[in-house]
Amino acid sequence: MFVAQIILCSSIYGQCVGFEDRNIANRNLVGCEKRVELLVQDASKSMPQFVVAHTRCKKIPGLAA
């Protein structure tokens, strides 16, 4: 299982914000990467002053699909 994570940063505010999608755990890496893309699109619309600094799919240890 994988969880989507993104980090957004703003030079205007001088800070970064991290998000982890805990509501949706993806069974495979491809599904997680698609979820990351959706999170980035949503964040770009709702927080245009922030830019994407980093994305990743974190594997959740101990969970099998």
trRosetta pair geometry for C-beta under 8 A, 3 or more apart (Angstrom, degrees):
i j d omega theta_ij theta_ji phi_ij phi_ji
1 25 4.6 11 -177 164 120 118
1 26 6.8 142 -160 73 63 41
1 27 6.3 -41 -103 -111 65 37
1 59 7.3 119 79 -158 48 59
1 60 4.5 -27 87 45 101 117
1 63 4.2 -27 19 102 127 127
1 64 7.7 -130 -19 -88 92 6
1 65 6.0 138 -64 -57 77 97
2 25 7.0 147 65 -169 35 69
2 26 4.8 -31 64 67 92 97
2 27 7.8 -12 19 79 86 9
2 28 7.1 -9 9 133 122 13
2 29 5.9 105 -39 -95 162 50
2 31 7.4 146 57 75 116 89
2 32 3.7 -56 107 -64 130 150
2 57 4.4 13 178 172 129 108
2 58 6.6 147 -158 72 70 38
2 59 5.6 -40 -99 -96 77 52
2 60 6.8 -165 -93 -3 22 85
3 20 5.9 28 147 -174 122 97
3 21 6.1 -174 -171 68 79 75
3 22 6.8 11 -146 -95 130 48
3 25 5.8 -40 -80 -114 79 75
3 26 7.5 166 -82 19 28 83
3 32 7.1 18 46 -131 5 119
3 57 7.1 153 69 -160 34 61
3 58 5.0 -24 60 61 91 95
3 60 5.9 80 -17 -52 105 106
4 20 7.4 159 89 -154 51 50
4 21 4.4 20 60 24 97 125
4 24 7.4 7 15 83 111 101
4 26 7.1 66 -37 -7 93 124
4 32 5.3 178 -69 -167 82 79
4 35 4.2 -136 -41 106 148 111
4 36 4.5 -164 -147 -71 114 71
4 39 5.8 167 135 -10 134 144
4 55 7.7 -21 -168 -167 85 95
4 57 6.0 -30 -97 -105 55 74
5 18 6.8 -2 -173 -174 99 99
5 19 6.8 169 -151 89 54 54
5 20 4.8 -13 -103 -103 88 76
5 21 7.4 -139 -71 9 43 76
5 36 7.7 -15 49 -108 36 103
5 55 6.9 157 90 -157 60 50
5 56 5.2 -11 63 64 105 81
5 57 7.3 168 19 -95 81 24
5 58 5.7 46 -11 -15 126 110
6 18 7.2 173 92 -150 44 57
6 19 5.2 -1 57 55 86 99
6 36 6.4 140 -64 -151 102 84
6 39 5.3 -175 -10 119 137 127
6 40 6.1 176 -116 -75 151 76
6 43 6.6 -142 106 -13 150 158
6 52 6.3 -61 -167 -134 112 98
6 54 7.1 163 -157 90 48 56
6 55 5.0 -12 -106 -105 78 80
7 16 5.7 14 178 175 100 120
7 17 7.2 166 -155 84 57 39
7 18 4.8 -23 -102 -99 80 80
7 19 7.8 -178 -81 20 35 67
7 52 7.5 101 77 -162 54 57
7 53 4.7 -59 105 66 99 103
7 54 4.3 19 40 50 115 95
7 55 7.6 -148 22 -68 70 42
8 16 6.6 166 87 -156 41 69
8 17 5.1 -14 62 60 93 89
8 18 7.8 175 21 -84 66 32
8 19 7.4 27 -2 -4 104 107
8 43 5.8 -150 -68 169 144 140
8 47 6.5 75 150 101 160 138
8 50 3.8 45 162 159 118 130
8 51 6.7 156 -156 73 75 25
8 52 6.0 -46 -101 -97 72 45
8 53 6.4 150 -125 4 17 91
9 15 7.2 -155 -143 111 67 33
9 16 4.1 -30 -95 -98 85 90
9 17 7.7 172 -82 17 40 62
9 50 6.4 143 67 -154 19 84
9 51 6.1 -31 64 60 74 78
9 53 4.4 59 -4 -47 113 131
10 13 4.2 42 94 32 127 98
10 14 7.2 -46 95 -5 79 22
10 15 6.3 5 51 58 93 64
10 16 7.6 171 15 -87 63 44
10 49 5.2 34 -128 132 126 91
10 50 4.7 -67 -62 -96 96 68
10 51 7.3 135 -88 10 50 72
11 14 6.9 30 -162 -77 34 52
12 49 5.3 -60 34 -176 142 118
13 49 7.1 87 -15 131 107 127
16 53 6.1 -41 -130 15 124 154
17 50 6.8 -48 34 -126 112 152
19 39 6.5 -172 100 -175 134 130
19 43 7.2 -158 11 -82 152 132
20 58 7.6 -22 -134 23 113 134
21 24 5.3 -26 149 49 117 89
21 35 6.1 -128 59 156 166 126
21 39 6.2 -118 -55 -78 124 136
24 35 6.1 -164 102 -131 131 145
25 60 6.4 -27 -144 -3 126 149
25 63 7.3 -35 166 125 150 161
26 29 7.7 119 111 -91 125 12
26 31 3.7 -178 -162 103 121 109
26 32 4.0 -165 55 -64 146 74
26 34 8.0 146 -117 49 150 91
26 35 5.8 -149 -52 -6 132 138
26 57 7.4 -56 54 -148 130 123
27 31 6.1 54 45 31 70 150
27 65 4.1 98 -146 -128 96 154
28 31 5.2 96 60 10 76 102
28 32 7.1 -140 101 -4 41 92
28 65 7.4 -80 -52 24 70 167
29 32 5.5 -58 -148 38 35 114
29 33 6.3 37 155 -22 68 104
29 57 5.8 139 -140 93 72 156
30 33 5.8 -53 -148 34 30 111
30 34 6.7 31 152 -17 62 104
31 34 5.7 -54 -152 35 33 112
31 35 6.5 34 150 -20 65 105
32 35 5.5 -54 -150 35 35 113
32 36 6.5 42 149 -24 66 100
32 57 3.7 89 131 -130 137 132
33 36 5.5 -44 -149 29 35 116
33 37 6.8 40 150 -20 62 99
33 57 6.1 -67 -62 -43 64 135
34 37 5.6 -49 -155 31 36 115
34 38 6.8 34 148 -16 65 103
35 38 5.6 -52 -152 36 37 112
35 39 6.4 39 150 -20 67 104
36 39 5.7 -55 -149 36 32 113
36 40 6.4 34 153 -20 65 105
36 55 4.8 99 -173 -176 130 127
36 56 7.7 165 -107 50 143 11
36 57 6.5 -98 -44 -64 128 88
37 40 5.8 -54 -149 35 30 112
37 41 6.5 31 153 -19 64 105
38 41 5.7 -53 -148 36 33 112
38 42 6.3 31 155 -16 66 107
39 42 5.8 -56 -146 39 30 110
39 43 6.1 28 156 -18 66 110
40 43 5.8 -56 -143 39 28 110
40 44 6.2 32 157 -24 64 107
40 52 5.5 1 -133 -82 109 143
40 55 6.7 -40 -64 -83 121 137
41 44 5.8 -55 -148 32 27 112
41 45 6.7 23 155 -15 61 106
42 45 5.9 -61 -155 36 31 109
42 46 6.2 5 161 1 68 114
43 46 6.2 -67 -136 50 29 95
43 47 5.5 -34 -176 42 71 107
43 50 6.7 -68 162 84 106 123
43 52 7.3 109 88 -77 135 92
44 47 7.4 -67 -107 64 13 65
44 48 6.5 50 180 -102 55 63
44 52 7.7 -41 -68 -36 98 103
45 48 7.3 -6 -148 -62 14 88
47 50 4.5 7 133 22 114 116
52 55 6.4 -5 -177 -43 122 102
60 63 4.8 8 105 26 112 125
